[in-house]
Amino acid sequence: MQVRSTVEQMPAESNAPIAALDQARKSLNTIILGKEEEISLALACLLARGHLLIEDLPGLGKTMLAQSLARVLGLTFQRIQFTSDLLPADIVGVSIFNQKQGEFRFQPGPVFAQLVLADEVNRATPKAQSALLEAMEEKQVSVDGKTHNLPSPYFVVATQNPSDQIGTFPLPESQLDRFLMRLELGYPDEKSERALLTGTDRRKMLDEIDASLDAGALGSLQDAVERVHVSEPLLDYVQALVRFSRESPEIETGLSPRGALALIAAARAHAFILHHSGVFPDDLQTVFAAVAGHRLKPASGSAIRNAGELSRHVLDSVAIP
């Protein structure tokens, strides 16, 4: 059973970037209605220097969330529409021969932006998908034997449709593992949907929203997140969750050490966003499904088939130390 603790709040901060982060959350909640927890998780993912995968049905706001994140965080933005005929060069760029100078010049592709939206990433072939691997892991791309650094900060926000839809190619485990979190937005509640139906067009609202942060302020916040206190009992809890995921007969593939590090990084960022004085069990529980769900694989013959049920199985089976 998930346990919610009474969390001591941090003292009020006068730090301008923290106030700007609160404003960014507020702005995002005016664009994406009724999804406060998902927005907090998306921000936590970027504050933890991670990449974000949003999986859901078409029309639920995946692309709008990615565009809104870029706008309120003050980041340069590029969108790549993944299709079955997309080539790696369409993503990373190509070397073009300059006749006047008599040499090849590299023409950067759309991957050269601080926030890159890989829209419907699972509609491209595995060859095209693999063009993102080096960019996501090393923050660089290699073309014709030369390495080109990507902007800093650098985030990939990818969207994908459910794998049972026509024309999709499943992402390999190696690429899934490069996403710190995977989120689902789901349908809005009745009140939020009514506000969408009767309110201003969301794209028009997005055009009118000012950036709350910039790259420098975001970097300061990321550094602050890494200093959020994690107690020894909390580390015991993380290790217990990871150990159970590896030993449970219901789970074929448990969490790796990278998965454990991702849990701590995401929990730190979530605690920071909510102004907690340190990481608490409910911070870890809140981020667990988003961080662990796409890394866990059910065992053959298990009655548990989806990521949400697997995550719940682990949390329900491990007591807080």
C-alpha positions as CSV (number, residue, x, y, z in Angstrom):
1,M,0.0,0.0,0.0
2,Q,1.3,3.4,-0.9
3,V,2.0,5.5,2.2
4,R,1.7,9.2,2.2
5,S,3.8,11.0,4.8
6,T,3.2,14.4,6.3
7,V,6.0,16.3,4.6
8,E,7.7,19.2,6.2
9,Q,7.8,22.1,3.8
10,M,11.0,24.0,3.1
11,P,11.3,27.5,4.3
12,A,10.2,30.2,1.9
13,E,13.0,30.9,-0.6
14,S,13.9,34.3,-2.0
15,N,15.8,32.7,-4.8
16,A,14.5,34.1,-8.1
17,P,14.9,30.9,-10.1
18,I,12.8,29.0,-7.6
19,A,10.0,31.6,-7.9
20,A,10.3,31.4,-11.7
21,L,10.0,27.6,-11.5
22,D,6.7,28.0,-9.6
23,Q,5.5,30.4,-12.3
24,A,6.5,27.9,-15.0
25,R,4.3,25.3,-13.3
26,K,1.4,27.7,-13.1
27,S,1.7,28.6,-16.8
28,L,1.9,25.0,-17.8
29,N,-1.3,24.3,-15.8
30,T,-3.1,27.0,-17.7
31,I,-2.3,25.3,-21.0
32,I,-2.6,21.6,-20.0
33,L,-5.7,21.4,-17.8
34,G,-6.3,18.9,-15.1
35,K,-2.9,17.3,-15.3
36,E,-1.0,18.9,-12.3
37,E,0.8,15.7,-11.3
38,E,1.9,14.9,-14.9
39,I,3.2,18.4,-15.3
40,S,5.1,18.2,-12.1
41,L,6.6,14.9,-13.2
42,A,7.6,16.3,-16.6
43,L,9.3,19.3,-15.0
44,A,11.0,16.9,-12.5
45,C,12.3,14.9,-15.4
46,L,14.0,17.9,-17.0
47,L,15.3,19.2,-13.7
48,A,16.9,15.8,-13.2
49,R,18.7,16.2,-16.6
50,G,16.6,13.4,-18.1
51,H,14.7,12.8,-21.3
52,L,11.0,12.3,-21.4
53,L,8.8,9.8,-23.2
54,I,5.0,10.6,-23.4
55,E,2.9,7.7,-24.6
56,D,-0.8,8.0,-25.2
57,L,-3.6,8.1,-27.8
58,P,-3.6,10.9,-30.4
59,G,-5.3,14.1,-29.4
60,L,-4.5,14.1,-25.7
61,G,-2.0,16.9,-25.6
62,K,1.4,15.2,-25.9
63,T,2.8,17.6,-28.5
64,M,1.2,20.6,-26.7
65,L,3.0,19.7,-23.5
66,A,6.4,19.4,-25.2
67,Q,5.9,22.8,-26.9
68,S,4.7,24.3,-23.6
69,L,7.8,23.1,-21.8
70,A,10.1,24.6,-24.3
71,R,8.2,27.9,-24.1
72,V,8.1,28.4,-20.3
73,L,11.6,27.2,-19.8
74,G,13.0,29.6,-22.4
75,L,14.7,26.9,-24.5
76,T,15.3,26.7,-28.2
77,F,12.9,24.2,-29.8
78,Q,12.8,21.9,-32.8
79,R,10.2,19.4,-33.8
80,I,11.0,16.2,-35.8
81,Q,8.0,14.4,-37.2
82,F,9.0,10.7,-37.3
83,T,7.7,8.8,-40.2
84,S,8.4,5.5,-41.8
85,D,10.6,7.1,-44.5
86,L,12.7,9.2,-42.1
87,L,16.4,8.8,-42.5
88,P,19.1,9.4,-39.8
89,A,20.6,12.3,-41.8
90,D,17.2,14.0,-41.6
91,I,17.7,14.1,-37.8
92,V,21.4,14.7,-37.2
93,G,22.3,16.6,-40.4
94,V,24.6,16.1,-43.4
95,S,27.9,17.3,-44.8
96,I,27.4,19.3,-48.0
97,F,30.2,20.1,-50.4
98,N,30.9,23.8,-50.7
99,Q,32.2,24.4,-54.3
100,K,33.5,27.9,-53.5
101,Q,35.6,26.8,-50.6
102,G,36.3,23.3,-52.0
103,E,35.4,21.5,-48.8
104,F,32.5,19.7,-47.1
105,R,30.6,21.8,-44.5
106,F,28.4,20.2,-41.9
107,Q,24.7,21.3,-42.1
108,P,23.2,20.7,-38.6
109,G,19.9,18.9,-38.5
110,P,16.9,19.6,-36.2
111,V,18.5,17.6,-33.4
112,F,20.6,20.7,-32.7
113,A,18.2,22.5,-30.3
114,Q,17.9,22.6,-26.5
115,L,14.6,20.8,-26.5
116,V,13.9,18.5,-29.3
117,L,10.4,17.0,-29.8
118,A,10.6,13.6,-31.4
119,D,7.0,13.4,-32.4
120,E,5.5,9.9,-32.9
121,V,8.9,8.4,-32.5
122,N,7.7,4.8,-32.8
123,R,6.4,5.5,-36.4
124,A,10.0,5.6,-37.7
125,T,12.1,2.5,-38.5
126,P,14.6,1.3,-35.9
127,K,17.4,2.7,-38.1
128,A,16.0,6.2,-37.8
129,Q,15.2,5.8,-34.1
130,S,18.9,4.8,-33.5
131,A,20.0,8.3,-34.7
132,L,18.9,9.6,-31.3
133,L,20.9,7.2,-29.2
134,E,24.2,9.0,-29.2
135,A,22.5,12.4,-28.9
136,M,20.5,11.3,-25.8
137,E,23.4,9.6,-24.0
138,E,26.5,11.6,-25.0
139,K,24.9,15.0,-25.9
140,Q,26.7,14.8,-29.2
141,V,26.4,13.4,-32.7
142,S,29.0,11.9,-35.0
143,V,28.9,12.5,-38.7
144,D,31.6,11.5,-41.3
145,G,34.0,10.7,-38.4
146,K,33.6,14.1,-36.8
147,T,31.9,14.8,-33.4
148,H,29.6,17.7,-33.0
149,N,28.4,18.8,-29.5
150,L,24.8,19.5,-28.9
151,P,23.4,22.6,-27.2
152,S,23.3,22.8,-23.4
153,P,21.0,22.1,-21.7
154,Y,19.8,19.3,-24.0
155,F,16.5,17.4,-23.7
156,V,14.6,15.0,-25.9
157,V,10.9,14.9,-25.4
158,A,9.5,12.0,-27.5
159,T,5.8,11.1,-28.0
160,Q,4.6,7.8,-29.1
161,N,1.3,6.2,-29.9
162,P,0.3,2.8,-28.3
163,S,2.2,0.0,-29.8
164,D,-1.0,-1.8,-30.9
165,Q,-1.8,1.0,-33.4
166,I,-1.1,0.4,-37.1
167,G,2.3,1.5,-38.4
168,T,4.4,1.5,-35.2
169,F,7.8,0.1,-34.5
170,P,8.5,-0.8,-30.8
171,L,11.4,1.1,-29.2
172,P,14.2,-1.3,-28.2
173,E,15.0,-1.6,-24.5
174,S,18.3,0.2,-25.0
175,Q,16.5,3.3,-26.2
176,L,13.7,3.1,-23.7
177,D,16.3,3.0,-20.9
178,R,17.6,6.4,-22.1
179,F,14.4,8.0,-21.1
180,L,14.4,9.0,-17.5
181,M,10.6,8.9,-17.4
182,R,7.6,7.7,-19.4
183,L,4.3,9.4,-18.8
184,E,0.7,8.9,-19.9
185,L,-1.6,11.9,-19.9
186,G,-5.0,10.2,-20.2
187,Y,-8.3,11.8,-20.8
188,P,-9.1,15.0,-19.0
189,D,-11.7,15.1,-16.2
190,E,-15.1,16.5,-17.0
191,K,-14.4,20.0,-15.5
192,S,-11.2,20.4,-17.4
193,E,-12.7,19.1,-20.7
194,R,-15.5,21.7,-20.3
195,A,-12.9,24.4,-19.9
196,L,-11.2,23.2,-23.0
197,L,-14.4,23.3,-25.0
198,T,-15.4,26.7,-23.9
199,G,-12.1,28.5,-23.5
200,T,-9.5,30.1,-25.7
201,D,-7.6,27.9,-28.2
202,R,-4.6,26.4,-26.4
203,R,-2.1,27.3,-29.2
204,K,-3.2,30.9,-29.1
205,M,-2.7,30.8,-25.3
206,L,0.8,29.3,-25.8
207,D,1.8,32.1,-28.2
208,E,0.9,34.6,-25.5
209,I,2.8,33.0,-22.6
210,D,6.2,34.4,-21.7
211,A,9.2,32.3,-20.7
212,S,9.5,32.0,-17.0
213,L,13.1,30.8,-17.1
214,D,16.1,30.7,-19.4
215,A,18.9,28.2,-19.9
216,G,21.1,29.8,-17.2
217,A,18.4,29.8,-14.5
218,L,17.5,26.2,-15.5
219,G,21.1,25.1,-15.0
220,S,21.1,26.7,-11.5
221,L,18.0,24.8,-10.6
222,Q,19.4,21.5,-11.9
223,D,22.5,22.1,-9.7
224,A,20.3,22.8,-6.7
225,V,18.3,19.6,-7.4
226,E,21.5,17.5,-7.1
227,R,22.1,18.9,-3.6
228,V,18.6,17.8,-2.2
229,H,19.2,15.6,0.8
230,V,18.7,11.9,0.5
231,S,18.7,10.1,3.9
232,E,20.2,6.6,4.6
233,P,16.7,5.1,5.3
234,L,15.5,6.5,1.9
235,L,18.5,4.8,0.2
236,D,17.5,1.6,2.0
237,Y,14.0,1.9,0.6
238,V,15.4,2.4,-2.9
239,Q,17.6,-0.6,-2.7
240,A,14.7,-2.7,-1.3
241,L,12.5,-1.7,-4.2
242,V,15.3,-2.5,-6.7
243,R,16.1,-5.8,-5.1
244,F,12.4,-6.9,-5.1
245,S,12.1,-6.0,-8.8
246,R,15.0,-8.4,-9.5
247,E,13.7,-11.2,-7.3
248,S,10.0,-11.2,-7.9
249,P,8.7,-14.2,-10.0
250,E,6.3,-11.8,-11.6
251,I,9.1,-9.8,-13.2
252,E,11.5,-11.1,-15.8
253,T,13.7,-8.0,-16.1
254,G,14.2,-5.9,-12.9
255,L,15.8,-2.5,-12.4
256,S,19.4,-2.0,-13.2
257,P,21.8,0.2,-11.3
258,R,21.1,3.0,-13.8
259,G,17.4,2.5,-13.0
260,A,18.2,3.0,-9.3
261,L,20.1,6.1,-10.0
262,A,17.2,7.4,-12.1
263,L,14.8,6.8,-9.2
264,I,17.0,8.9,-6.9
265,A,17.5,11.7,-9.4
266,A,13.7,11.9,-10.2
267,A,12.7,11.8,-6.5
268,R,15.2,14.6,-5.7
269,A,13.7,16.8,-8.5
270,H,10.1,16.0,-7.4
271,A,11.0,17.0,-3.8
272,F,12.6,20.2,-5.0
273,I,9.6,21.2,-7.1
274,L,7.3,20.8,-4.1
275,H,9.7,22.6,-1.8
276,H,10.3,19.6,0.5
277,S,13.2,19.8,2.9
278,G,14.6,16.5,1.5
279,V,13.5,13.4,-0.4
280,F,10.6,11.6,1.4
281,P,9.0,8.2,0.6
282,D,6.0,9.8,-1.1
283,D,8.4,11.6,-3.5
284,L,9.9,8.3,-4.4
285,Q,6.5,6.6,-4.7
286,T,5.1,9.4,-6.9
287,V,7.9,9.1,-9.5
288,F,8.3,5.3,-9.3
289,A,5.8,4.3,-12.0
290,A,7.1,7.0,-14.4
291,V,10.8,6.0,-13.9
292,A,10.5,2.2,-13.5
293,G,7.4,1.2,-15.5
294,H,9.2,1.2,-18.9
295,R,12.2,-0.6,-17.4
296,L,10.3,-3.5,-15.9
297,K,9.4,-6.5,-18.0
298,P,6.7,-9.0,-16.9
299,A,7.7,-12.7,-16.6
300,S,6.3,-15.2,-19.1
301,G,3.0,-16.4,-17.8
302,S,2.5,-13.6,-15.3
303,A,-1.0,-12.3,-14.7
304,I,0.6,-8.8,-14.5
305,R,0.8,-7.5,-18.0
306,N,1.3,-3.7,-18.0
307,A,3.7,-1.2,-16.6
308,G,1.3,0.4,-14.2
309,E,0.4,-3.0,-12.6
310,L,4.1,-4.0,-12.4
311,S,5.0,-0.7,-10.6
312,R,2.0,-1.1,-8.2
313,H,3.1,-4.7,-7.5
314,V,6.6,-3.6,-6.5
315,L,5.4,-0.6,-4.3
316,D,2.7,-2.8,-2.6
317,S,5.2,-5.5,-1.8
318,V,8.0,-3.5,-0.2
319,A,7.5,-1.9,3.1
320,I,9.0,1.5,3.9
321,P,12.0,1.0,6.3
